[in-house]
Amino acid sequence: MQVTPSFDTWTSVFLLAVAMGLFLFFSILFGKNRKHLPIGLLVLAFSLILFQYVLYWTRFEIVFPYFGMLPHLCYYTTGPLLYLYFLTLYKKDISFNYAWHFLPAFLVLVTYLAILLNSLGGFELTIPWRWFSINPWFIAIHMGIYTLVSFRLVLKSKVETEFETLRKRWTTTLILLYSTFVLAYISYYILVNFDFFNNQWDYMISFTMSASIYLIGYFIIKEPQVFDGEFLTELFLPVENKDSSFEESLLHEFYQKLTKHMVTQKPYIDNELRLVNLADQLGFSTHLLSKVINKKSGKNFNQFVNDYRLQEAKRLLHENPEYSVKTIYFDVGFNNKATFYNAFKKEFHCTPLEFRDAMTSSS
């Protein structure tokens, strides 16, 4: 009896999840922050796993028989990708030798390629490492090991500042989500041996697996400038007026980091500086940086940056009388004379030339 491939409600939902996963991957891939690439690849791996599951449930694997080994390959990449993201997040040194973490995935890839070549005809290759590549318990052990080493990295990390507290909360959340996926994977291969196991159980386990990983993707798309600590501050910061002292101390810490950066690195001299550029430099989200500036300085981004430009212009006018006003306003980050003059007069109640004349006459 020939089986006709078809979709049901569950498989349609999972196919939609695959499409969402691919969207998340490409959004992260073409985003500005390269630090997120391991998580993007992790989402891609789970999307491909779920895609093969959909082919299996709908019987479309008959039409597309070449993806059978794809989940095994992807499973072996998830742990190293998660751990790589953690190492980046905690600013640990990552050497070229980290590629060895993907050795199991490479062995499965060789197995997969040999099977593909044989299926295409004209080849009679011996399938290497098949005993390893198709064994689900090796996969479970592999993912379990990376869960433990990731958890160990988080436990060993110091927590002395609010910044580090937020980072630990976020990484702990990631580990819990990944652990949920690993437990769901293991439960599948246990429950499948019982008579009561059916497609509904199968679907629910896969739903749990996909939901946990897509939550990660959703968070990253929601806050594109993931951490260097401040990921999803709105979620991790207490509700306003509930524990205002914690939020205030956190914002104060971020503001100190911001002002130190402004003084030492002088990013304001870039006349193309935007909120997103400064946020990238600090490792903040644009939402968080805007909140820090507004609450701690009482000004918006442009006013805050122009204050530093005006103070620098004031210093140059006083210390370098040979500089032209045009040279000074351009060197401190202003794009045109009118904007500079208006801002300078509003701040110091005189024009730049009047200020220079007053400094010259008093010296």
C-alpha positions in Angstrom: 0.0 0.0 0.0 1.5 3.3 -1.1 1.6 6.1 1.5 0.7 9.5 0.3 2.7 12.4 1.9 0.5 14.9 3.7 0.5 17.5 6.4 -1.7 17.8 9.5 -2.1 20.6 11.9 1.0 19.8 14.0 3.3 19.3 11.1 2.1 22.6 9.5 2.9 24.4 12.8 6.3 22.8 12.9 7.0 23.8 9.3 6.1 27.4 10.2 8.5 27.1 13.1 11.2 26.0 10.6 10.5 29.1 8.5 10.7 31.3 11.6 14.0 29.7 12.6 15.5 30.4 9.2 14.3 34.0 9.4 16.0 34.3 12.9 19.2 32.9 11.5 19.4 35.3 8.6 18.5 38.2 10.8 21.3 37.4 13.2 23.7 36.5 10.3 23.2 40.0 8.7 23.1 41.8 12.0 25.9 44.1 13.1 27.1 42.0 16.1 29.3 39.1 15.1 29.2 37.8 18.7 25.7 36.5 18.1 26.7 34.2 15.2 27.1 31.1 17.3 23.5 31.5 18.5 22.4 32.1 15.0 24.0 28.9 13.9 22.4 27.1 16.8 19.0 28.3 15.7 19.8 27.1 12.2 20.8 23.7 13.5 17.5 23.2 15.3 15.6 24.5 12.3 17.2 21.8 10.1 16.5 19.1 12.7 12.9 20.1 12.8 12.7 20.2 9.0 13.8 16.6 8.8 11.3 15.7 11.5 8.5 17.3 9.4 9.7 15.3 6.4 9.5 12.1 8.5 6.0 12.7 9.9 4.5 13.8 6.6 6.2 11.0 4.7 7.8 13.5 2.4 11.1 11.8 3.2 10.1 9.5 0.4 10.3 12.4 -1.9 13.4 13.9 -0.3 15.4 11.0 1.0 18.7 12.9 1.3 18.1 14.6 4.6 17.9 11.5 6.8 21.3 12.0 8.5 20.9 15.8 8.8 19.6 15.9 12.4 22.5 13.7 13.6 25.0 16.2 12.1 23.2 19.2 13.6 22.8 17.7 17.1 26.6 17.4 17.4 27.0 21.1 16.6 24.6 22.5 19.2 26.7 22.0 22.3 29.9 23.5 20.9 28.0 26.4 19.5 26.3 27.1 22.8 29.6 26.9 24.7 31.3 29.1 22.1 28.7 31.7 22.7 29.3 31.5 26.4 33.0 31.9 26.0 32.4 35.0 23.9 29.9 36.4 26.4 32.4 36.0 29.3 35.3 37.3 27.1 37.3 34.2 27.4 40.2 33.6 25.0 39.1 31.4 22.0 42.0 29.7 20.2 42.0 28.2 16.7 42.0 24.8 18.4 38.4 25.3 19.4 37.6 23.7 16.0 38.4 20.3 17.6 35.1 20.7 19.5 33.4 20.1 16.2 35.2 16.8 15.5 32.2 14.6 16.3 30.1 16.7 13.9 32.8 16.3 11.2 32.8 12.5 11.6 29.0 12.5 11.1 29.5 14.7 8.1 31.9 12.2 6.5 29.3 9.4 7.2 26.5 11.5 5.8 28.5 12.3 2.6 29.4 8.6 2.0 25.7 7.7 2.3 24.7 10.5 0.0 27.2 9.5 -2.7 26.1 5.8 -2.5 22.5 6.8 -2.8 23.2 8.8 -6.0 24.5 5.7 -7.7 27.9 4.9 -9.3 29.6 4.7 -5.9 30.1 1.7 -3.5 31.8 3.5 -0.6 32.3 1.9 2.8 30.3 3.9 5.3 32.7 5.1 8.0 31.8 5.5 11.6 28.2 4.6 11.0 28.0 3.0 14.5 28.9 6.3 16.0 26.9 8.6 13.7 23.4 6.9 14.1 23.6 6.2 17.8 21.2 8.6 19.7 22.8 7.9 23.1 26.2 9.2 21.9 24.4 12.4 20.9 22.7 12.6 24.3 26.0 12.1 26.1 27.6 14.8 23.9 24.9 17.4 24.5 24.9 16.5 28.2 28.6 17.1 28.5 28.3 20.6 26.9 25.4 21.4 29.2 27.6 20.6 32.2 30.7 22.5 31.0 28.5 25.5 30.1 27.0 25.4 33.6 30.4 25.0 35.1 31.6 28.2 33.3 28.7 30.1 34.6 29.1 28.9 38.2 32.8 29.8 38.2 32.2 33.3 36.9 32.5 36.1 39.4 29.5 38.1 40.3 30.6 41.4 41.8 28.7 44.0 39.9 25.1 44.4 38.6 26.4 43.9 35.1 27.7 40.5 36.0 24.5 39.6 37.9 22.5 40.3 34.7 24.9 38.2 32.6 24.7 35.3 35.0 20.9 35.4 34.9 20.9 35.4 31.2 23.3 32.5 30.8 21.5 30.5 33.4 18.3 31.0 31.4 20.1 29.8 28.2 21.3 26.7 30.1 17.8 25.9 31.4 16.4 26.2 27.9 19.1 24.0 26.4 18.7 21.5 29.2 15.0 21.3 28.5 15.8 20.4 24.9 18.3 17.7 26.0 15.9 16.2 28.4 13.1 16.1 25.8 15.5 14.4 23.4 16.4 11.7 25.9 12.8 11.2 26.9 11.9 10.5 23.3 14.3 7.6 23.1 13.1 6.2 26.4 9.3 6.6 25.8 9.4 5.3 22.3 10.0 1.8 23.8 6.6 1.9 25.5 3.3 0.8 24.0 1.5 4.0 25.0 3.9 6.1 22.8 2.2 7.6 19.8 2.5 10.6 17.4 1.0 13.0 19.9 3.8 12.2 22.3 6.3 12.6 19.5 4.9 15.9 18.6 4.8 17.2 22.1 8.4 16.3 22.7 9.5 18.0 19.5 7.3 21.0 20.4 9.2 21.3 23.7 12.5 21.1 21.9 11.7 23.7 19.3 10.0 26.0 21.8 13.0 26.2 24.0 15.4 27.1 21.3 13.1 29.5 19.5 12.6 31.4 22.8 16.4 32.1 22.5 16.0 33.4 19.0 13.0 35.5 19.9 14.9 37.2 22.7 17.9 38.0 20.4 15.7 39.5 17.7 13.8 41.5 20.3 17.1 42.9 21.6 19.5 42.8 18.7 22.4 44.2 20.7 22.7 41.2 23.0 24.8 41.6 26.1 28.1 42.1 27.0 25.9 41.9 30.0 22.8 44.0 29.5 20.7 41.5 27.6 16.9 42.1 28.0 17.3 44.6 30.7 13.6 45.2 30.8 13.0 41.6 31.7 15.8 41.2 34.3 15.5 44.6 35.9 13.0 44.7 38.7 9.6 46.4 38.0 10.0 50.2 38.6 9.1 51.2 42.2 9.4 47.5 43.3 13.1 47.6 44.0 14.2 51.0 42.8 17.5 50.8 44.6 18.6 47.9 42.5 17.7 49.6 39.2 19.2 52.8 40.3 22.5 51.2 41.2 22.5 49.3 38.0 21.9 52.5 35.9 24.5 54.3 37.9 27.1 51.6 37.1 26.2 51.8 33.4 26.4 55.6 33.4 29.9 55.5 35.0 31.0 53.2 32.2 29.4 55.5 29.6 31.0 58.7 31.0 34.4 57.1 31.3 34.2 56.0 27.7 33.2 59.5 26.6 36.2 61.0 28.4 38.9 58.5 27.5 37.8 57.5 24.0 36.1 60.7 22.8 33.6 59.0 20.5 31.8 62.3 20.1 34.5 63.7 17.7 32.9 61.4 15.0 30.4 63.7 13.4 28.5 60.7 12.2 28.1 59.3 15.7 24.6 57.7 16.3 23.0 56.1 19.2 23.4 52.7 17.7 27.2 53.3 17.1 27.8 54.3 20.7 25.7 51.4 22.0 27.9 49.0 19.9 31.1 50.5 21.4 29.8 50.0 24.9 28.1 46.6 24.4 24.8 48.1 25.4 21.4 47.8 23.6 20.2 51.0 22.1 17.2 50.8 24.4 19.4 50.6 27.5 21.8 53.3 26.4 18.9 55.7 25.7 17.4 54.8 29.2 20.8 55.4 30.9 21.3 58.8 29.2 17.7 60.0 29.8 17.5 59.0 33.5 21.0 59.8 34.6 21.7 63.0 32.6 18.2 64.3 32.1 19.0 64.8 28.4 18.4 63.0 25.1 21.2 61.4 23.1 22.0 64.5 20.9 22.1 66.9 23.9 24.3 64.5 25.9 26.8 64.1 23.1 26.8 67.8 22.2 27.7 68.7 25.8 31.0 66.8 25.4 31.6 68.4 22.0 31.0 71.9 23.5 33.4 71.2 26.4 36.0 70.0 24.0 35.5 73.1 21.8 35.8 75.3 24.8 39.1 73.7 25.7 40.5 74.0 22.2 39.4 77.7 21.9 41.3 78.4 25.1 44.4 76.3 24.5 44.8 76.7 20.7 44.1 80.3 19.7 45.7 79.7 16.3 43.0 77.2 15.4 40.1 78.5 13.2 36.6 78.2 14.5 35.8 76.0 11.5 38.6 73.6 12.4 37.5 73.4 16.0 33.8 72.7 15.4 34.6 70.1 12.8 37.3 68.4 15.0 34.9 68.1 18.0 32.1 66.5 15.9 29.8 69.3 14.7 28.8 69.1 11.0 28.1 72.8 10.4 28.8 76.3 11.8 25.2 77.3 12.5 24.5 74.3 14.7 27.8 74.8 16.5 27.2 78.5 17.1 23.7 78.0 18.3 24.6 75.3 20.7 27.7 77.2 22.0 25.8 80.4 22.6 23.0 78.5 24.4 25.5 76.8 26.7 28.0 79.6 27.4 25.9 82.7 26.6 28.4 84.0 24.1 29.7 83.1 20.6 32.9 81.1 20.2 34.8 84.2 19.0 33.6 86.2 22.0 34.7 83.4 24.3 38.1 83.3 22.7 38.5 87.1 22.9 37.5 87.0 26.6 40.1 84.3 27.3 42.8 86.2 25.4 42.2 89.5 27.1 42.2 87.8 30.6 45.5 86.0 30.1 
